[in-house]
Structures are given as C-alpha cells and as structure tokens.
Amino acid sequence: MKIFQTLLILCILSVWFHQISAFPIKPPNHRTSSCRNIYCLIPCRYGYKVDRFGCQIACDCNPAPCRVYNCLVACPHGYKVDENGCQVACDCKESANESTPCENEAEASYLA
C-alpha cells in the first residue's frame, strides 16, 4: 500500500512540476521579446534613447539631465534656458517675449 501511495505522490508531483515549468512567470512590462537586440561599442553614461515602447533606438545616448538650481530670487518672466531647455544658473529672462525651445516647438507644431 505504501509503495502505491509513494508512486501516486511522485506522479502528481511530476505532472505539477511539468505544468509550472511549461508556463514560466514573466515580470510585468517584460518587453525584451518584442525589442530587437542592439549592441553598441560605446557605453552611454545616462543610458540609451528608447522609443515609446521602451525599446532602444540605435546607439543614441540620452542627454545629461538638467542641473537643478536653488535660486533665492524669483524671476517674474522665468529663468533663462539653454538650447536643451535646461535652466542657465539663476539668470532671469529679460522679458516675457523670450521663449524657451519647448515653446518654439509648440508654436511651430501649432502653426503647421
């Protein structure tokens, strides 16, 4: 009788193990299967650019993040920004007509 019970338990365990190994659990938002593998010779300090699906775009590097300034003076028209849209120290815009690169792009896409 004990041999029969042992064989039955081993049979149940082998079926259960086979079912679990046949359907591996993947973490959520696991996209490696849909993204193509891109191998780059030069590493990027801030990572590689990705598309809207989270897949790497060629070997293009992400830009350095903007530095955060803790300015003591509030500017009525905002702070000056460089061509990347990052704040330039604590320099104030001289007028409200001085636009940022993002504002220029928004105006261009609106007018098109």
C-alpha positions in Angstrom: 0.0 0.0 0.0 2.8 2.4 0.9 4.5 1.8 -2.5 1.3 2.7 -4.3 0.9 5.9 -2.3 4.5 6.9 -3.0 4.2 6.3 -6.7 0.9 8.3 -6.8 2.5 11.2 -5.0 5.5 11.1 -7.3 3.2 11.0 -10.4 1.2 14.0 -9.1 4.4 16.0 -8.3 5.9 15.3 -11.8 2.7 16.5 -13.5 2.5 19.6 -11.3 6.2 20.4 -11.9 5.8 19.9 -15.7 2.9 22.4 -15.7 4.8 25.0 -13.8 7.9 24.8 -15.9 5.8 24.9 -19.1 4.4 28.3 -18.2 7.2 30.5 -16.7 6.1 33.6 -14.9 7.5 36.8 -16.5 7.7 40.1 -14.7 5.1 42.8 -15.8 6.1 45.0 -18.7 8.7 42.5 -19.8 9.5 43.7 -23.4 12.7 42.0 -24.3 11.0 39.6 -26.6 9.5 42.4 -28.7 12.6 44.6 -28.8 15.4 43.8 -31.2 18.9 43.4 -29.7 21.2 46.3 -30.4 24.9 46.0 -29.5 26.8 49.3 -29.1 30.6 49.7 -28.8 30.4 52.9 -26.8 28.5 52.8 -23.4 26.2 55.8 -22.6 26.6 57.4 -19.2 22.8 58.2 -19.0 21.6 55.2 -20.9 20.4 54.8 -24.5 17.4 56.6 -26.0 14.3 54.4 -26.2 11.1 54.7 -28.2 7.5 54.8 -26.9 7.5 51.1 -26.4 10.7 51.1 -24.2 12.9 49.6 -26.9 16.4 51.0 -27.6 16.8 53.3 -30.6 20.1 52.5 -32.3 23.1 53.6 -30.3 21.9 57.1 -29.5 22.7 58.3 -26.0 20.4 60.1 -23.6 21.4 63.7 -22.9 22.8 64.6 -19.4 20.0 65.6 -17.0 19.5 69.2 -16.3 21.2 70.6 -13.2 18.7 71.8 -10.5 19.4 75.3 -9.2 18.0 76.6 -5.9 17.7 80.3 -6.7 17.0 82.8 -4.0 15.5 85.3 -6.4 12.2 84.7 -8.2 12.1 85.9 -11.8 8.8 87.4 -13.0 9.3 86.1 -16.5 11.1 82.8 -15.6 14.7 81.8 -15.8 16.9 81.7 -19.0 17.3 78.3 -20.6 19.9 76.9 -23.0 19.3 75.1 -26.3 18.5 71.9 -24.5 15.8 73.5 -22.4 17.9 73.4 -19.2 17.9 76.4 -16.8 21.1 78.6 -17.1 22.1 79.3 -13.5 19.8 81.8 -11.8 19.7 84.2 -14.8 16.3 85.8 -15.3 14.6 86.3 -18.7 14.6 90.0 -19.5 11.1 89.9 -21.0 8.1 87.7 -21.3 8.8 87.5 -25.1 11.9 85.4 -24.5 10.6 81.9 -25.3 12.1 78.5 -24.4 12.9 75.8 -27.0 9.8 73.9 -26.0 7.6 76.9 -26.5 9.2 77.4 -30.0 8.4 73.8 -30.9 4.9 74.1 -29.6 4.3 77.2 -31.7 5.8 75.6 -34.8 3.6 72.5 -34.5 0.5 74.6 -33.8 1.1 76.7 -36.9 1.8 73.8 -39.2 
